[in-house]
Every structure is written in C-alpha cells, then in structure tokens.
Amino acid sequence: MLVFIVLSVLWVLCYRYINPPITSLQLSRESSTGLTMKHHWIHYSAMGDNIKMAVLCGEDQQFKMHNGFDFKAIGKAFARNAKGNAIRGASTISQQTAKNVFLWEGRSWLRKGMEVWFTLLIEVIWGKERILEVYLNVIEMGPITSKRQTPPVFGCEAASQFYFHKPCKNLSMVQAAKIASILPCPKSCGFGSRFAYSRQKIIIRSIRRWGHQLLP
C-alpha cells in the first residue's frame, strides 16, 4: 500500500509538468478501429475561452467550486438509480480526467476507489487550470460510429479541426457548444441528434449567463 501511494503521487506529480503521452481509452479505440487517432495537444492558453466555457457549462458547472466531487449531483444520481432511471452527470470533470488518464476501461469497486484517490491527488497537485487543460486534451470527441470507419478523435484541437477545419481558439460559441453537446455520447450521437441539439441550447444559454464566471 505504501509503495502504491508513493508511486501514484509521483505519477501525478510527473503529469503536472509532462503531458500524458496516451491513455488506455485511446489505445483501445486505435486497437478496435485499426486506425491512428486524431489528436494534437495544445496548451491551455491556446484553446480559447469558448470551448472551455462550453464544456464547463455542459459537463460541470461547479468545477471551480468543488474539491473534485459534486456531492449534490451524486445524491441526485443515487435517487434516480433507486427509481430505476438511467444515471448521467454524477462524475465531475476532475473525476473524468482521473479515470481517463490513470485508469482502465470498465466498472468495478476497485476502479471506483482508485478514481476517488487519483481525483483527490490531481485536485491537490495539479490545480483546476491543469485539470481542465488535460481534460480538454484527452477526452474523446467522436466521431459518430458509422459503416465508414473514421479515426477516433481525442481532444478539443483535433475535434475543432475535424468538425470545423479551424484552430480551437477560433471556435464560435455555437461551434464550441456543438462539440460540448456530444461529450456524453461521442460515438453514438451527432450534432444533429435530438439529444445533442437540446444540450446545445442549454449550453449556449449558460455561456451567455455565467460562462466567464466558471473559468478557473
């Protein structure tokens, strides 16, 4: 246990300054498609505010205030689960970053426990700006699965180039909202789906009301 604690702290500390070279999900997508992923790492300052605000408004509006866990959202998720409804939205950006960067695919109590541990570590060692930077560089952003195989897309810069043929920093508010709207289902819903369109409207409204207040 002591060895694990020391190694995990050193691992997280290392990624505070060095960008993660690849994640288990990225490896899995390349393996399943046989295609090299579209991915280009960019610095936080090169992303532009629109994509940051869109993702924060769509995925985790309490990001700047919480310590890695949104207990109110977790409580709602448990309540919905008790009623037999589908759960979504309990994981914060910090949790999603921790499991994407440090853990493997799947569901188990061991993996969930390690997710909690790594979430606490990145909150303490990285800080909010670095967490959001890594999240926006490693998160899967499509494309929708079809008969015609297309390379998996990871990160906001690759997504911006793939969908709109422009750098991420030049995305309009609407374009950024479109990308953020498919984060819950990057391989199964497109911009034009009812689910994504509904989320786009919510995200755009949220950006206009308090988007800049959410930025770390």
Secondary structure as UniProt FT lines:
FT   HELIX           2..17
FT   HELIX           24..33
FT   STRAND          38..39
FT   HELIX           44..46
FT   HELIX           49..59
FT   TURN            61..65
FT   HELIX           71..82
FT   TURN            83..84
FT   HELIX           93..102
FT   HELIX           109..125
FT   HELIX           128..138
FT   STRAND          153..154
FT   HELIX           156..164
FT   HELIX           168..170
FT   HELIX           173..181
FT   TURN            182..184
FT   TURN            186..188
FT   TURN            191..192
FT   HELIX           194..210
FT   HELIX           211..214
//
